[in-house]
């Protein structure tokens, strides 16, 4: 898949209860529903890989990678009712969220 000129939106979640399988599954389920937002061209729900190097931060619980055709599509996603519903239904699960957005150089 060609990713040139796309908008990449990568979100990392840290759970309030990191040992809770129920909370992990609830967050993943919420993300699976959220993936139906039509502006999302490609998505990936990930867990930390079993890698160990000094530069790797695997302290997060779940990562959520989205590819959008344009920055404008990502803007639409931010205010999409499904995104707002996901936040409302799942925000109690996380204690920290970090977002990395990037565009082609």
Buried (B, 14 or more C-beta within 10 A) or exposed (E): EEEEEBBBBBBBBBBEEEEBEEBBEBBBEBBEBBBEBEBBBEBEBEEBEEEEEEEEEEEBBBBBBBBBEBEEBBEBBEEBEBBEEBEEBBEEBBEEEEEEEEEEE
